[in-house]
Each structure stands twice: as C-alpha cells, then as structure tokens.
Amino acid sequence: VRVLGGAYGGFCSFDPTSRLFLCLSYRDPNLAETLANYNGIPQFLNTVPVDQEMLEKSIVGALGSVDQHMLPDQKGYVSLLRHLTQYTEDARAKRREELFATTQQSFKLFAEALQQSQRTIVVVGAAKSISEANEGMLKPTPMKVMNVFDA
C-alpha cells in the first residue's frame, strides 16, 4: 500500500476494547488497489508461510504496543482510559499470555474471523477518486459519495 502503491502511509490496527480491526491509508493515489489489498488480507493470512522467526517477530511487535515505554503525561492518559474502560491489570496480563500463545494456526483463525466479519468502508477524499474506485470494485454496492462539509 505504501511502498508499492504510493500511499504516504498505511497501517492496520486492532483495538481490543472496541474489537475493531482497522486498515488505513492516507494520501493514497491508488484507492481501488488499496481496498482490494485490504479485502485480500484473509486470503493472504491463509496462504502466507509463517515460520518460527516470523512468528516470534510478530509476537514481539505486538507486545511492544502492550508494554510500551510512556512519558508521565502518557501514563496519566492511559491510566484514565484504562479506568474508564475497566481494562484491568488482570486483563493486560491475559492479553500478554494470549500474545505469547500465538501459533501459526492463530493467523488462520484470524483470517476466518475477518472473512466472517461485517466490513465497512469509509473514505475521506476527493469525490472523483472515490467514483473511480467504485468503477473498479467487485461489490454490488459501491461506496456512496457525500459531502460532509455541507452538512
């Protein structure tokens, strides 16, 4: 999406509190191709060979978001969020255990969950780019173009 597709940035994120898995790109000149790539994640996860080294790197990368270093202001903000969402130390410990228990099969289970999930596409961009992407989409229901600034 970024390196080959030319987007200024792209990433995926999972929020365990809301249980939302998000795929994002920005300043993306190839909207239709990016949406096709994101739509192909389940197939990719089912076919990519996950060796032990890749598995360990994935676990370490995910742990970095759970146990990241924080400055004092970040600690206060995160503490407030954890209090408001009732995300306890026990829940954090369980999350760490789940990450350490990740296996090659976990990638296939995640692919299955993504395949069965309800998907929503939201694009903030030029109407022309969205219309062009609609022409290339295989889904029977194209994205609806609306101007949110005139609301």
Protein Blocks (a to p, Z undefined) as FASTA:
>chain_A
ZZmnopabdcddddfklopacdddehiablmlmmmmmmmmmmmmmmmccdfklmmmmmmm
mmmmmmgccdfklmmmmmmmmmmnopafklmmmmmmmmmmpcfklmmmmmmmmmmpccdd
dddddfklmmmmmmmpmbfbdcddddfklZZ
